[in-house]
Amino acid sequence: MARVLVYGTERCPLTLGFRKYLQQSGIPFELHDVERDPEAEQAVRAMNGGELKFPMVAVGNSRATGNPATTPAR
């Protein structure tokens, strides 16, 4: 199974909501805080043409930004 990577911040309400959804669904994930981890910020910018957009969820080769529950994967 592909790892679920969540990029966001501890204080972002959308990131928090998505983390809670994953936890309640029993889906393991890794949180990468873009405010505390420069490599996480760089990864998000690389996936978004230089823009810092979060939350961003990456699973394998698929990714979604904003509210992942309503954003189609790319």
Backbone as ProteinMPNN parsed JSONL, in Angstrom:
{"seq_chain_A": "MARVLVYGTERCPLTLGFRKYLQQSGIPFELHDVERDPEAEQAVRAMNGGELKFPMVAVGNSRATGNPATTPAR", "coords_chain_A": {"N_chain_A": [[0.838, -1.183, 0.0], [0.524, 2.229, -0.814], [2.181, 4.961, 0.773], [0.567, 7.503, 2.704], [0.98, 10.838, 2.525], [0.776, 13.807, 4.259], [0.874, 17.175, 3.838], [1.136, 20.177, 5.512], [0.165, 22.412, 8.149], [0.385, 22.482, 11.737], [-1.504, 24.182, 12.784], [-3.381, 24.741, 10.837], [-6.742, 24.745, 9.928], [-7.941, 23.193, 7.843], [-5.992, 21.255, 7.356], [-5.963, 20.018, 9.86], [-8.609, 19.033, 9.945], [-8.532, 17.156, 7.856], [-6.576, 15.422, 8.809], [-7.889, 14.412, 11.077], [-9.99, 13.066, 9.801], [-8.563, 11.03, 8.441], [-7.46, 9.675, 10.652], [-9.802, 8.815, 12.011], [-10.757, 7.118, 10.099], [-8.961, 5.129, 10.166], [-6.705, 5.191, 8.604], [-3.346, 5.113, 8.05], [-0.915, 7.751, 8.152], [1.613, 10.171, 7.262], [2.557, 13.181, 8.704], [3.771, 16.186, 7.443], [5.06, 19.078, 8.408], [4.954, 22.155, 7.022], [5.783, 24.547, 8.063], [7.675, 23.964, 9.933], [9.488, 22.273, 8.766], [11.793, 22.652, 6.428], [12.346, 21.068, 4.16], [9.902, 19.861, 3.645], [8.371, 22.1, 2.975], [9.72, 22.843, 0.636], [9.187, 20.597, -0.958], [6.399, 20.791, -1.301], [6.248, 23.218, -2.695], [7.605, 22.447, -5.012], [5.787, 20.659, -6.105], [3.757, 22.334, -6.794], [4.331, 24.302, -8.7], [6.006, 26.251, -7.553], [4.413, 27.531, -5.718], [3.134, 27.794, -2.368], [0.932, 25.738, -1.222], [-1.485, 24.389, 0.866], [-3.69, 22.296, 2.834], [-1.833, 19.581, 1.463], [-2.072, 16.491, -0.022], [-0.43, 13.528, -0.674], [-0.367, 10.497, -2.36], [1.297, 7.868, -3.406], [1.714, 8.403, -6.81], [-0.267, 10.26, -7.006], [-1.807, 13.378, -6.136], [-3.332, 15.932, -4.143], [-4.586, 19.196, -3.493], [-5.614, 21.827, -1.206], [-8.827, 21.276, -0.083], [-8.712, 18.084, 0.303], [-10.78, 16.224, 0.245], [-12.623, 17.153, -1.55], [-11.228, 17.825, -3.808], [-10.153, 16.855, -6.983], [-7.817, 14.215, -7.613], [-4.544, 14.594, -9.016]], "CA_chain_A": [[0.0, 0.0, 0.0], [1.288, 3.472, -0.9], [2.121, 5.809, 1.966], [-0.205, 8.734, 2.614], [1.765, 11.953, 3.04], [-0.026, 15.011, 4.431], [1.695, 18.375, 3.999], [0.326, 21.281, 6.027], [0.678, 22.951, 9.404], [-0.331, 22.04, 12.928], [-2.591, 25.107, 13.114], [-4.282, 24.916, 9.696], [-7.982, 24.005, 10.162], [-8.167, 22.179, 6.806], [-5.056, 20.162, 7.619], [-6.465, 19.34, 11.051], [-9.8, 18.282, 9.565], [-8.164, 15.992, 7.055], [-5.884, 14.488, 9.704], [-8.919, 13.748, 11.878], [-10.677, 12.131, 8.909], [-7.699, 9.875, 8.232], [-7.372, 8.948, 11.918], [-11.086, 8.16, 12.265], [-10.92, 6.08, 9.078], [-7.939, 4.112, 10.375], [-5.725, 5.266, 7.514], [-2.077, 5.66, 8.535], [-0.361, 8.83, 7.333], [2.752, 10.921, 7.798], [2.363, 14.629, 8.624], [4.979, 16.972, 7.185], [4.697, 20.452, 8.732], [5.716, 23.039, 6.134], [6.338, 25.653, 8.847], [8.788, 23.482, 10.756], [10.369, 21.409, 7.979], [12.1, 23.291, 5.146], [12.255, 20.097, 3.065], [8.469, 19.699, 3.355], [7.974, 23.308, 2.233], [10.322, 22.747, -0.696], [8.461, 19.555, -1.694], [5.095, 21.345, -1.678], [6.48, 24.202, -3.756], [7.984, 21.722, -6.231], [4.584, 20.03, -6.654], [2.766, 23.362, -7.11], [4.888, 25.372, -9.519], [6.617, 27.278, -6.718], [3.462, 28.06, -4.745], [2.958, 27.064, -1.126], [-0.485, 25.44, -1.05], [-1.725, 23.271, 1.773], [-3.022, 21.018, 2.923], [-1.571, 18.805, 0.26], [-2.008, 15.068, 0.291], [0.193, 12.755, -1.741], [-0.438, 9.04, -2.219], [1.948, 7.364, -4.611], [1.89, 9.444, -7.819], [-1.428, 11.152, -6.983], [-1.755, 14.417, -5.114], [-4.457, 16.853, -4.114], [-4.353, 20.347, -2.636], [-6.829, 22.456, -0.704], [-9.612, 20.32, 0.687], [-8.536, 16.843, -0.46], [-12.026, 15.465, 0.128], [-13.4, 17.663, -2.684], [-10.331, 18.169, -4.902], [-9.753, 15.651, -7.716], [-6.386, 13.896, -7.624], [-3.854, 14.86, -10.279]], "C_chain_A": [[0.884, 1.248, 0.0], [1.118, 4.277, 0.384], [1.283, 7.046, 1.689], [0.616, 9.82, 3.296], [0.872, 13.181, 3.09], [0.933, 16.161, 4.698], [0.776, 19.507, 4.443], [0.994, 21.855, 7.255], [-0.178, 22.437, 10.548], [-1.564, 22.909, 13.178], [-3.576, 25.358, 11.977], [-5.556, 24.097, 9.922], [-8.265, 22.937, 9.105], [-7.251, 20.975, 6.999], [-5.549, 19.344, 8.811], [-7.687, 18.483, 10.721], [-9.464, 17.042, 8.771], [-7.43, 14.955, 7.895], [-6.888, 13.717, 10.549], [-9.678, 12.721, 11.044], [-9.853, 10.868, 8.715], [-7.611, 9.025, 9.5], [-8.66, 8.169, 12.196], [-11.34, 7.012, 11.283], [-9.897, 4.964, 9.226], [-6.888, 4.071, 9.286], [-4.435, 5.871, 8.061], [-1.537, 6.721, 7.579], [0.838, 9.436, 8.035], [2.447, 12.401, 7.621], [3.709, 15.306, 8.437], [4.589, 18.44, 7.33], [5.577, 21.413, 7.93], [6.282, 24.251, 6.864], [7.58, 25.236, 9.621], [9.828, 22.699, 9.967], [10.621, 22.039, 6.612], [12.02, 22.337, 3.953], [10.799, 19.852, 2.677], [7.967, 20.903, 2.569], [8.492, 23.246, 0.8], [9.574, 21.714, -1.548], [7.115, 20.069, -2.17], [5.26, 22.352, -2.806], [6.827, 23.514, -5.077], [6.76, 21.091, -6.892], [3.552, 21.043, -7.129], [3.342, 24.548, -7.876], [5.437, 26.53, -8.721], [5.691, 27.852, -5.659], [3.38, 27.163, -3.52], [1.469, 26.909, -0.876], [-0.613, 24.256, -0.1], [-3.118, 23.399, 2.359], [-2.839, 20.387, 1.551], [-1.422, 17.365, 0.701], [-1.43, 14.351, -0.919], [0.101, 11.273, -1.387], [0.129, 8.472, -3.506], [2.195, 8.516, -5.58], [0.729, 10.424, -7.867], [-1.26, 12.188, -5.89], [-2.97, 15.313, -5.257], [-4.113, 17.987, -3.167], [-5.679, 20.936, -2.2], [-7.56, 21.504, 0.199], [-9.582, 19.01, -0.088], [-9.822, 16.039, -0.63], [-12.844, 15.916, -1.069], [-12.547, 18.019, -3.884], [-9.942, 16.905, -5.654], [-8.247, 15.457, -7.691], [-5.825, 14.199, -9.007], [-2.828, 13.8, -10.517]], "O_chain_A": [[1.874, 1.313, 0.728], [0.052, 4.274, 1.0], [1.287, 7.574, 0.577], [0.912, 9.737, 4.488], [0.276, 13.56, 2.081], [1.706, 16.132, 5.655], [-0.249, 19.761, 3.811], [2.215, 21.802, 7.401], [-1.317, 22.014, 10.351], [-2.559, 22.43, 13.722], [-4.523, 26.125, 12.151], [-5.476, 22.88, 10.09], [-8.782, 21.872, 9.441], [-7.666, 19.829, 6.83], [-5.549, 18.114, 8.766], [-7.786, 17.34, 11.166], [-10.053, 15.984, 8.991], [-7.631, 13.753, 7.72], [-6.757, 12.505, 10.72], [-9.976, 11.628, 11.525], [-10.379, 9.759, 8.811], [-7.679, 7.798, 9.432], [-8.611, 6.997, 12.572], [-12.049, 6.056, 11.6], [-9.949, 3.968, 8.504], [-6.251, 3.04, 9.067], [-4.431, 7.024, 8.493], [-1.681, 6.61, 6.362], [1.05, 9.243, 9.232], [2.116, 12.838, 6.519], [4.662, 15.041, 9.169], [3.878, 18.986, 6.487], [6.79, 21.476, 8.133], [7.173, 24.919, 6.34], [8.437, 26.066, 9.927], [10.938, 22.485, 10.454], [9.763, 21.971, 5.731], [11.665, 22.756, 2.851], [10.498, 19.657, 1.5], [7.219, 20.746, 1.604], [7.764, 23.567, -0.14], [9.355, 21.941, -2.738], [6.722, 19.82, -3.31], [4.493, 22.339, -3.768], [6.39, 23.954, -6.14], [6.704, 20.998, -8.118], [2.58, 20.674, -7.789], [2.881, 25.677, -7.71], [5.348, 27.678, -9.157], [6.144, 28.59, -4.784], [3.532, 25.945, -3.608], [0.815, 27.827, -0.381], [0.075, 23.247, -0.253], [-3.677, 24.495, 2.382], [-3.6, 20.64, 0.617], [-0.732, 17.063, 1.675], [-1.886, 14.543, -2.047], [0.44, 10.853, -0.281], [-0.483, 8.58, -4.569], [2.822, 9.508, -5.207], [0.737, 11.338, -8.692], [-0.654, 11.924, -4.852], [-3.557, 15.438, -6.332], [-3.436, 17.78, -2.16], [-6.733, 20.599, -2.741], [-6.982, 20.976, 1.15], [-10.345, 18.839, -1.038], [-9.932, 15.249, -1.567], [-13.677, 15.156, -1.565], [-13.082, 18.476, -4.894], [-9.445, 15.962, -5.039], [-7.489, 16.425, -7.741], [-6.514, 14.084, -10.021], [-2.129, 13.833, -11.53]]}, "name": "protein", "num_of_chains": 1, "seq": "MARVLVYGTERCPLTLGFRKYLQQSGIPFELHDVERDPEAEQAVRAMNGGELKFPMVAVGNSRATGNPATTPAR"}
